[in-house]
């Protein structure tokens, strides 16, 4: 029986990974912000504490590293500590204790720029300037992971786009929080294309990266639901599933981004650095297209998305309940 460690096991993708690994017959050790009652061995651990890492990875065959500070806002030092330094420490401990494979959950935010980017491949250049500290530190961590690939210790990075699931704490809560005010802004008429990804598809891609580790070693793969939809269509599906009817109104991107830069400047200087209601990065995700060519994942991982955006949204709405958001 293959032994797996899942970090970030209480996040949306982490929970999906634990469930999928259990179905696939893995013995699972998990760590996260709270205990998960899913048959996994739960080990509380501070990933920023190097002394805790050897015991966490002892006896593990494959690490699925999904833990991260995932937010469009926060202190740069916090992103560096969690996304880069903790990954470096966990990576070293896994290698030193004889782990065979390390699957890192990266992000396609590394491509994000204020322009449309269509049919991105793994060879497409990352952004000239990263949109925020999250993207910058995730790319730094991804580079560390891929550079550690060596005989007997395979490393792979996956970049899943716009994850949707019942335990999402990033995408849906922010959309719904704004929609509950009764209005929602559209940029460029909501015509930008987005590819939502069901967490179950992302979890399946991670397991495929372990199954085919000799072929995926040292490589990164873009992962998405593979079904481009306009932002407006996507938002309408989300709000209908959660029984919300906000009024859409159009805003020009450039002036809105200028205002938000000023808002971010002042918010960063307030006590506690409160997160603004929107950031330049978040409106850019709604204003500009980002779609993917999944050929590499299909060919090397032998993986393809199984769930439509509508199925992902419907499951998220049905299983998490309206009150939870």
VONUDREN-511164 format. One record per residue (C-alpha): residue number from 1; residue in three letters; y, z, x. Coordinates in nm, 2 decimals, padded with zeros to 4 digits. Layout:
% residues N
+-----+------+--------+--------+--------+
: seq : type :      y :      z :      x :
+-----+------+--------+--------+--------+
: NUM :  Ala :      Y :      Z :      X :
...
+-----+------+--------+--------+--------+
This chain:
% residues 325
+-----+------+--------+--------+--------+
: seq : type :      y :      z :      x :
+-----+------+--------+--------+--------+
:   1 :  Unk :  00.00 :  00.00 :  00.00 :
:   2 :  Unk :  00.34 : -00.10 :  00.14 :
:   3 :  Unk :  00.59 :  00.19 :  00.17 :
:   4 :  Unk :  00.95 :  00.12 :  00.08 :
:   5 :  Unk :  01.28 :  00.31 :  00.11 :
:   6 :  Unk :  01.55 :  00.23 : -00.13 :
:   7 :  Unk :  01.90 :  00.35 : -00.05 :
:   8 :  Unk :  02.17 :  00.36 : -00.33 :
:   9 :  Unk :  01.88 :  00.40 : -00.57 :
:  10 :  Unk :  02.10 :  00.54 : -00.85 :
:  11 :  Unk :  02.32 :  00.23 : -00.86 :
:  12 :  Unk :  02.26 : -00.06 : -01.09 :
:  13 :  Unk :  02.07 : -00.27 : -00.83 :
:  14 :  Unk :  01.90 :  00.03 : -00.67 :
:  15 :  Unk :  01.75 :  00.14 : -01.00 :
:  16 :  Unk :  01.64 : -00.22 : -01.07 :
:  17 :  Unk :  01.48 : -00.23 : -00.73 :
:  18 :  Unk :  01.29 :  00.10 : -00.78 :
:  19 :  Unk :  01.15 : -00.03 : -01.11 :
:  20 :  Unk :  01.05 : -00.37 : -00.96 :
:  21 :  Unk :  00.90 : -00.22 : -00.65 :
:  22 :  Unk :  00.69 :  00.01 : -00.87 :
:  23 :  Unk :  00.57 : -00.28 : -01.07 :
:  24 :  Unk :  00.48 : -00.47 : -00.75 :
:  25 :  Unk :  00.27 : -00.18 : -00.62 :
:  26 :  Unk :  00.49 : -00.03 : -00.35 :
:  27 :  Unk :  00.50 :  00.34 : -00.27 :
:  28 :  Unk :  00.87 :  00.42 : -00.30 :
:  29 :  Unk :  01.10 :  00.67 : -00.14 :
:  30 :  Unk :  01.45 :  00.67 : -00.28 :
:  31 :  Unk :  01.78 :  00.83 : -00.20 :
:  32 :  Unk :  02.11 :  00.82 : -00.39 :
:  33 :  Unk :  02.37 :  01.03 : -00.57 :
:  34 :  Unk :  02.12 :  01.19 : -00.82 :
:  35 :  Unk :  01.75 :  01.23 : -00.88 :
:  36 :  Unk :  01.58 :  00.94 : -01.05 :
:  37 :  Unk :  01.28 :  01.00 : -01.28 :
:  38 :  Unk :  01.10 :  00.67 : -01.21 :
:  39 :  Unk :  00.79 :  00.78 : -01.01 :
:  40 :  Unk :  00.97 :  00.75 : -00.67 :
:  41 :  Unk :  00.97 :  01.02 : -00.41 :
:  42 :  Unk :  01.33 :  01.12 : -00.41 :
:  43 :  Unk :  01.48 :  01.25 : -00.09 :
:  44 :  Unk :  01.84 :  01.37 : -00.09 :
:  45 :  Unk :  02.02 :  01.24 :  00.22 :
:  46 :  Unk :  02.37 :  01.19 :  00.35 :
:  47 :  Unk :  02.36 :  00.85 :  00.50 :
:  48 :  Unk :  02.67 :  00.93 :  00.71 :
:  49 :  Unk :  02.47 :  01.20 :  00.89 :
:  50 :  Unk :  02.27 :  01.05 :  01.18 :
:  51 :  Unk :  02.05 :  01.36 :  01.20 :
:  52 :  Unk :  01.91 :  01.29 :  00.86 :
:  53 :  Unk :  01.80 :  00.94 :  00.92 :
:  54 :  Unk :  01.48 :  00.97 :  01.12 :
:  55 :  Unk :  01.31 :  01.18 :  00.85 :
:  56 :  Unk :  01.43 :  00.95 :  00.58 :
:  57 :  Unk :  01.27 :  00.64 :  00.73 :
:  58 :  Unk :  00.96 :  00.80 :  00.88 :
:  59 :  Unk :  00.65 :  00.62 :  00.77 :
:  60 :  Unk :  00.84 :  00.35 :  00.59 :
:  61 :  Unk :  00.74 : -00.02 :  00.62 :
:  62 :  Unk :  01.05 : -00.18 :  00.46 :
:  63 :  Unk :  01.41 : -00.05 :  00.40 :
:  64 :  Unk :  01.61 : -00.19 :  00.11 :
:  65 :  Unk :  01.96 : -00.08 :  00.19 :
:  66 :  Unk :  02.16 : -00.11 : -00.13 :
:  67 :  Unk :  02.39 :  00.19 : -00.07 :
:  68 :  Unk :  02.76 :  00.11 : -00.03 :
:  69 :  Unk :  03.11 :  00.20 : -00.12 :
:  70 :  Unk :  03.16 : -00.09 : -00.36 :
:  71 :  Unk :  03.51 : -00.09 : -00.50 :
:  72 :  Unk :  03.82 : -00.32 : -00.48 :
:  73 :  Unk :  04.02 : -00.01 : -00.38 :
:  74 :  Unk :  03.99 :  00.28 : -00.15 :
:  75 :  Unk :  04.06 :  00.41 :  00.20 :
:  76 :  Unk :  03.97 :  00.18 :  00.49 :
:  77 :  Unk :  03.81 :  00.47 :  00.67 :
:  78 :  Unk :  03.58 :  00.55 :  00.38 :
:  79 :  Unk :  03.46 :  00.19 :  00.37 :
:  80 :  Unk :  03.40 :  00.19 :  00.74 :
:  81 :  Unk :  03.21 :  00.52 :  00.74 :
:  82 :  Unk :  02.98 :  00.43 :  00.45 :
:  83 :  Unk :  02.94 :  00.05 :  00.48 :
:  84 :  Unk :  02.94 :  00.00 :  00.85 :
:  85 :  Unk :  02.86 :  00.33 :  01.04 :
:  86 :  Unk :  02.59 :  00.45 :  00.80 :
:  87 :  Unk :  02.43 :  00.10 :  00.80 :
:  88 :  Unk :  02.43 :  00.11 :  01.18 :
:  89 :  Unk :  02.27 :  00.45 :  01.19 :
:  90 :  Unk :  02.01 :  00.37 :  00.93 :
:  91 :  Unk :  01.93 :  00.04 :  01.10 :
:  92 :  Unk :  01.87 :  00.21 :  01.44 :
:  93 :  Unk :  01.65 :  00.48 :  01.28 :
:  94 :  Unk :  01.44 :  00.22 :  01.10 :
:  95 :  Unk :  01.38 :  00.03 :  01.42 :
:  96 :  Unk :  01.30 :  00.33 :  01.62 :
:  97 :  Unk :  01.05 :  00.47 :  01.37 :
:  98 :  Unk :  00.85 :  00.15 :  01.35 :
:  99 :  Unk :  00.98 :  00.00 :  01.03 :
: 100 :  Unk :  00.88 : -00.36 :  01.00 :
: 101 :  Unk :  01.16 : -00.50 :  00.78 :
: 102 :  Unk :  01.52 : -00.42 :  00.68 :
: 103 :  Unk :  01.67 : -00.59 :  00.37 :
: 104 :  Unk :  02.04 : -00.55 :  00.35 :
: 105 :  Unk :  02.23 : -00.60 :  00.03 :
: 106 :  Unk :  02.55 : -00.77 :  00.13 :
: 107 :  Unk :  02.81 : -00.94 : -00.09 :
: 108 :  Unk :  02.96 : -01.29 : -00.16 :
: 109 :  Unk :  03.30 : -01.12 : -00.16 :
: 110 :  Unk :  03.30 : -01.23 :  00.20 :
: 111 :  Unk :  03.38 : -01.58 :  00.07 :
: 112 :  Unk :  03.67 : -01.47 : -00.16 :
: 113 :  Unk :  04.00 : -01.65 : -00.12 :
: 114 :  Unk :  04.28 : -01.75 : -00.35 :
: 115 :  Unk :  04.12 : -02.10 : -00.41 :
: 116 :  Unk :  03.82 : -02.25 : -00.58 :
: 117 :  Unk :  03.50 : -02.25 : -00.38 :
: 118 :  Unk :  03.22 : -02.45 : -00.53 :
: 119 :  Unk :  02.85 : -02.48 : -00.44 :
: 120 :  Unk :  02.88 : -02.24 : -00.15 :
: 121 :  Unk :  02.59 : -02.24 :  00.10 :
: 122 :  Unk :  02.50 : -02.00 :  00.37 :
: 123 :  Unk :  02.67 : -02.23 :  00.62 :
: 124 :  Unk :  03.00 : -02.22 :  00.42 :
: 125 :  Unk :  03.27 : -02.03 :  00.62 :
: 126 :  Unk :  03.36 : -01.68 :  00.52 :
: 127 :  Unk :  03.72 : -01.61 :  00.41 :
: 128 :  Unk :  03.98 : -01.65 :  00.69 :
: 129 :  Unk :  04.13 : -01.32 :  00.58 :
: 130 :  Unk :  03.90 : -01.08 :  00.39 :
: 131 :  Unk :  04.03 : -00.99 :  00.04 :
: 132 :  Unk :  03.99 : -00.61 :  00.09 :
: 133 :  Unk :  03.82 : -00.34 :  00.30 :
: 134 :  Unk :  03.50 : -00.37 :  00.10 :
: 135 :  Unk :  03.45 : -00.74 :  00.19 :
: 136 :  Unk :  03.55 : -00.68 :  00.55 :
: 137 :  Unk :  03.32 : -00.39 :  00.61 :
: 138 :  Unk :  03.02 : -00.54 :  00.43 :
: 139 :  Unk :  03.05 : -00.85 :  00.65 :
: 140 :  Unk :  03.07 : -00.63 :  00.96 :
: 141 :  Unk :  02.76 : -00.45 :  00.84 :
: 142 :  Unk :  02.58 : -00.78 :  00.76 :
: 143 :  Unk :  02.65 : -00.90 :  01.12 :
: 144 :  Unk :  02.50 : -00.58 :  01.26 :
: 145 :  Unk :  02.19 : -00.61 :  01.05 :
: 146 :  Unk :  02.13 : -00.98 :  01.13 :
: 147 :  Unk :  02.19 : -00.92 :  01.50 :
: 148 :  Unk :  01.92 : -00.65 :  01.50 :
: 149 :  Unk :  01.65 : -00.89 :  01.41 :
: 150 :  Unk :  01.37 : -00.89 :  01.67 :
: 151 :  Unk :  01.00 : -00.94 :  01.70 :
: 152 :  Unk :  00.83 : -00.68 :  01.49 :
: 153 :  Unk :  01.15 : -00.58 :  01.32 :
: 154 :  Unk :  01.27 : -00.84 :  01.07 :
: 155 :  Unk :  01.62 : -00.82 :  00.91 :
: 156 :  Unk :  01.76 : -01.01 :  00.62 :
: 157 :  Unk :  02.08 : -01.00 :  00.42 :
: 158 :  Unk :  02.12 : -01.10 :  00.05 :
: 159 :  Unk :  02.45 : -01.17 : -00.11 :
: 160 :  Unk :  02.41 : -01.12 : -00.49 :
: 161 :  Unk :  02.70 : -01.24 : -00.70 :
: 162 :  Unk :  02.85 : -01.05 : -01.00 :
: 163 :  Unk :  02.56 : -00.82 : -01.08 :
: 164 :  Unk :  02.51 : -00.72 : -01.44 :
: 165 :  Unk :  02.27 : -00.46 : -01.57 :
: 166 :  Unk :  02.26 : -00.14 : -01.79 :
: 167 :  Unk :  02.35 :  00.09 : -01.49 :
: 168 :  Unk :  02.64 : -00.12 : -01.36 :
: 169 :  Unk :  02.93 :  00.10 : -01.24 :
: 170 :  Unk :  03.14 : -00.18 : -01.09 :
: 171 :  Unk :  03.19 : -00.49 : -01.30 :
: 172 :  Unk :  03.14 : -00.41 : -01.66 :
: 173 :  Unk :  03.32 : -00.07 : -01.67 :
: 174 :  Unk :  03.64 : -00.23 : -01.53 :
: 175 :  Unk :  03.63 : -00.52 : -01.77 :
: 176 :  Unk :  03.57 : -00.30 : -02.07 :
: 177 :  Unk :  03.82 : -00.04 : -01.98 :
: 178 :  Unk :  04.09 : -00.30 : -01.98 :
: 179 :  Unk :  03.96 : -00.47 : -02.30 :
: 180 :  Unk :  03.97 : -00.15 : -02.49 :
: 181 :  Unk :  04.35 : -00.16 : -02.46 :
: 182 :  Unk :  04.34 : -00.45 : -02.71 :
: 183 :  Unk :  04.44 : -00.73 : -02.47 :
: 184 :  Unk :  04.30 : -00.91 : -02.17 :
: 185 :  Unk :  04.48 : -01.14 : -01.92 :
: 186 :  Unk :  04.35 : -01.49 : -01.84 :
: 187 :  Unk :  04.45 : -01.67 : -01.52 :
: 188 :  Unk :  04.45 : -02.05 : -01.50 :
: 189 :  Unk :  04.35 : -02.05 : -01.87 :
: 190 :  Unk :  04.02 : -01.88 : -01.79 :
: 191 :  Unk :  03.88 : -02.20 : -01.66 :
: 192 :  Unk :  03.75 : -02.07 : -01.33 :
: 193 :  Unk :  03.37 : -02.07 : -01.30 :
: 194 :  Unk :  03.16 : -01.76 : -01.23 :
: 195 :  Unk :  02.79 : -01.70 : -01.20 :
: 196 :  Unk :  02.67 : -01.37 : -01.33 :
: 197 :  Unk :  02.34 : -01.23 : -01.18 :
: 198 :  Unk :  02.10 : -01.01 : -01.37 :
: 199 :  Unk :  02.00 : -00.71 : -01.15 :
: 200 :  Unk :  01.64 : -00.79 : -01.22 :
: 201 :  Unk :  01.68 : -01.13 : -01.05 :
: 202 :  Unk :  01.85 : -00.97 : -00.76 :
: 203 :  Unk :  01.57 : -00.71 : -00.73 :
: 204 :  Unk :  01.32 : -00.99 : -00.73 :
: 205 :  Unk :  01.50 : -01.17 : -00.45 :
: 206 :  Unk :  01.49 : -00.85 : -00.24 :
: 207 :  Unk :  01.12 : -00.82 : -00.29 :
: 208 :  Unk :  01.08 : -01.18 : -00.20 :
: 209 :  Unk :  01.27 : -01.12 :  00.12 :
: 210 :  Unk :  01.01 : -00.86 :  00.22 :
: 211 :  Unk :  00.71 : -01.08 :  00.11 :
: 212 :  Unk :  00.84 : -01.37 :  00.31 :
: 213 :  Unk :  01.00 : -01.17 :  00.59 :
: 214 :  Unk :  00.87 : -01.39 :  00.87 :
: 215 :  Unk :  01.05 : -01.68 :  00.73 :
: 216 :  Unk :  01.37 : -01.50 :  00.62 :
: 217 :  Unk :  01.41 : -01.29 :  00.94 :
: 218 :  Unk :  01.76 : -01.31 :  01.09 :
: 219 :  Unk :  01.90 : -01.49 :  00.79 :
: 220 :  Unk :  02.14 : -01.43 :  00.50 :
: 221 :  Unk :  02.09 : -01.58 :  00.15 :
: 222 :  Unk :  02.33 : -01.63 : -00.14 :
: 223 :  Unk :  02.19 : -01.51 : -00.47 :
: 224 :  Unk :  02.33 : -01.57 : -00.81 :
: 225 :  Unk :  02.22 : -01.63 : -01.17 :
: 226 :  Unk :  02.26 : -02.00 : -01.10 :
: 227 :  Unk :  02.44 : -02.08 : -01.43 :
: 228 :  Unk :  02.81 : -02.14 : -01.39 :
: 229 :  Unk :  03.03 : -02.04 : -01.69 :
: 230 :  Unk :  03.40 : -02.03 : -01.73 :
: 231 :  Unk :  03.56 : -01.69 : -01.70 :
: 232 :  Unk :  03.67 : -01.71 : -02.07 :
: 233 :  Unk :  03.32 : -01.79 : -02.19 :
: 234 :  Unk :  03.18 : -01.51 : -01.98 :
: 235 :  Unk :  03.44 : -01.26 : -02.11 :
: 236 :  Unk :  03.39 : -01.36 : -02.47 :
: 237 :  Unk :  03.01 : -01.30 : -02.43 :
: 238 :  Unk :  03.07 : -00.96 : -02.27 :
: 239 :  Unk :  03.32 : -00.84 : -02.53 :
: 240 :  Unk :  03.11 : -00.97 : -02.82 :
: 241 :  Unk :  02.81 : -00.78 : -02.69 :
: 242 :  Unk :  03.01 : -00.46 : -02.67 :
: 243 :  Unk :  03.18 : -00.53 : -03.01 :
: 244 :  Unk :  03.53 : -00.56 : -02.87 :
: 245 :  Unk :  03.79 : -00.81 : -02.97 :
: 246 :  Unk :  04.08 : -00.80 : -02.73 :
: 247 :  Unk :  04.35 : -01.07 : -02.75 :
: 248 :  Unk :  04.36 : -01.31 : -02.46 :
: 249 :  Unk :  04.69 : -01.41 : -02.31 :
: 250 :  Unk :  04.76 : -01.64 : -02.01 :
: 251 :  Unk :  04.93 : -01.53 : -01.70 :
: 252 :  Unk :  05.02 : -01.74 : -01.39 :
: 253 :  Unk :  04.83 : -01.62 : -01.09 :
: 254 :  Unk :  05.10 : -01.63 : -00.82 :
: 255 :  Unk :  05.36 : -01.41 : -00.99 :
: 256 :  Unk :  05.09 : -01.16 : -01.11 :
: 257 :  Unk :  04.95 : -01.14 : -00.76 :
: 258 :  Unk :  05.30 : -01.07 : -00.62 :
: 259 :  Unk :  05.35 : -00.79 : -00.87 :
: 260 :  Unk :  05.01 : -00.64 : -00.78 :
: 261 :  Unk :  05.08 : -00.65 : -00.41 :
: 262 :  Unk :  05.38 : -00.43 : -00.48 :
: 263 :  Unk :  05.17 : -00.20 : -00.71 :
: 264 :  Unk :  04.91 : -00.17 : -00.44 :
: 265 :  Unk :  05.17 : -00.09 : -00.18 :
: 266 :  Unk :  05.31 :  00.20 : -00.38 :
: 267 :  Unk :  04.97 :  00.32 : -00.50 :
: 268 :  Unk :  04.84 :  00.35 : -00.14 :
: 269 :  Unk :  05.12 :  00.59 : -00.07 :
: 270 :  Unk :  05.08 :  00.82 : -00.37 :
: 271 :  Unk :  04.88 :  01.14 : -00.34 :
: 272 :  Unk :  04.51 :  01.06 : -00.38 :
: 273 :  Unk :  04.57 :  00.69 : -00.36 :
: 274 :  Unk :  04.50 :  00.63 : -00.73 :
: 275 :  Unk :  04.33 :  00.29 : -00.81 :
: 276 :  Unk :  04.57 :  00.05 : -00.98 :
: 277 :  Unk :  04.46 : -00.09 : -01.32 :
: 278 :  Unk :  04.41 : -00.42 : -01.14 :
: 279 :  Unk :  04.42 : -00.55 : -00.78 :
: 280 :  Unk :  04.50 : -00.88 : -00.62 :
: 281 :  Unk :  04.13 : -00.91 : -00.54 :
: 282 :  Unk :  04.02 : -00.84 : -00.90 :
: 283 :  Unk :  04.25 : -01.10 : -01.06 :
: 284 :  Unk :  04.15 : -01.35 : -00.79 :
: 285 :  Unk :  03.79 : -01.31 : -00.91 :
: 286 :  Unk :  03.91 : -01.42 : -01.25 :
: 287 :  Unk :  04.14 : -01.69 : -01.14 :
: 288 :  Unk :  03.93 : -01.89 : -00.89 :
: 289 :  Unk :  03.59 : -02.04 : -00.91 :
: 290 :  Unk :  03.30 : -01.93 : -00.70 :
: 291 :  Unk :  02.96 : -02.10 : -00.74 :
: 292 :  Unk :  02.66 : -02.13 : -00.52 :
: 293 :  Unk :  02.40 : -02.37 : -00.40 :
: 294 :  Unk :  02.08 : -02.17 : -00.41 :
: 295 :  Unk :  01.86 : -02.42 : -00.23 :
: 296 :  Unk :  01.80 : -02.19 :  00.07 :
: 297 :  Unk :  01.68 : -01.90 : -00.15 :
: 298 :  Unk :  01.46 : -02.13 : -00.35 :
: 299 :  Unk :  01.31 : -02.29 : -00.05 :
: 300 :  Unk :  01.26 : -01.99 :  00.18 :
: 301 :  Unk :  01.23 : -01.69 : -00.06 :
: 302 :  Unk :  01.04 : -01.90 : -00.31 :
: 303 :  Unk :  01.27 : -01.74 : -00.56 :
: 304 :  Unk :  01.48 : -01.86 : -00.86 :
: 305 :  Unk :  01.68 : -01.68 : -01.12 :
: 306 :  Unk :  01.49 : -01.61 : -01.44 :
: 307 :  Unk :  01.76 : -01.45 : -01.66 :
: 308 :  Unk :  02.06 : -01.62 : -01.82 :
: 309 :  Unk :  02.40 : -01.46 : -01.82 :
: 310 :  Unk :  02.37 : -01.40 : -02.20 :
: 311 :  Unk :  02.03 : -01.22 : -02.14 :
: 312 :  Unk :  02.18 : -01.00 : -01.87 :
: 313 :  Unk :  02.48 : -00.91 : -02.09 :
: 314 :  Unk :  02.27 : -00.84 : -02.40 :
: 315 :  Unk :  02.04 : -00.61 : -02.21 :
: 316 :  Unk :  02.33 : -00.42 : -02.05 :
: 317 :  Unk :  02.49 : -00.37 : -02.39 :
: 318 :  Unk :  02.17 : -00.27 : -02.56 :
: 319 :  Unk :  02.04 : -00.03 : -02.30 :
: 320 :  Unk :  02.35 :  00.16 : -02.18 :
: 321 :  Unk :  02.51 :  00.22 : -02.52 :
: 322 :  Unk :  02.88 :  00.17 : -02.60 :
: 323 :  Unk :  02.98 :  00.53 : -02.55 :
: 324 :  Unk :  02.86 :  00.52 : -02.18 :
: 325 :  Unk :  03.14 :  00.28 : -02.10 :
+-----+------+--------+--------+--------+
